[in-house]
Amino acid sequence: MKLSHRILNTAALGMALAVSLHASAALPQGAAPNIVIVPGSFVDGSGWRVVFDILSQRGYHVTIAQQPHTSLDDDVAATRELLDQQVGPVVLVGHSWGGAVASIAGARQKVRALVYVAALVPSEGESLAQLIASMPAPSSSVMPTQDGHLFVERARFGLDVGGDLPKNRTDFMAASQVPATTAAFQTQIWAAAWHDRPSYGIVATDDRALNPDLQRWMYRRAGAAITEVKASHLVYVSQPDQVAKVIEQATLARK
């Protein structure tokens, strides 16, 4: 029994080593090895699991920011803390609200490129509320609470946020959403790293939560390389391969 266990353990170790070597070999030469992903509001980082798996298996070191969503300052601070932990160049990814956080936190020397995924891309002096109001989305299911928080109506979360996902998935996301704050959306942005970083933007063409035309306008203003994907606001969940492909392209960018 001891011998058979030793053989099994040795085989498992060999398989793990082979997988590790394969992943390392898959990393393109000269690519930024680190990827930090900033989720949007109303959700946490768990929806990025498949994108995480794809990129990790290709040899990238992927970190997901779990933000407090208490204020823009707090979310930026949480993201900067993760950036400080990375060794080597970083590609910083932001979804929705996370695009604003990435734009501010990305003003770090080690950040090589920015990727915006159905994201808000503000410039200095703009608030997210101002941008969203400039080209309203097809839906209006974000509701305020008396204590200054925002949430998506549970009954409309599936249609307006994740219309191309199974109902049981969006029902759970609606029930476990992380509230944002009205004050955060009204805060003026004080930095925009996209001014001096290569940027990539994914437009979710069926997005009902963030106007696709607003996405295109913001990406063009930022000089981003634009990819259009037929998907809902949760494009990273429904189309993880396409999102991972754009992120990997960004790892090869040069400042």
Beta strands, then each sheet from edge to edge (+ up, - down):
strand 1: 34-38
strand 2: 61-64
strand 3: 90-95
strand 4: 111-117
strand 5: 142-144
strand 6: 149-152
strand 7: 180-181
strand 8: 199-204
strand 9: 225-229
sheet 1: 2+ 1+ 3+ 4+ 8+ 9+
sheet 2: 5+ 6- 7+
end
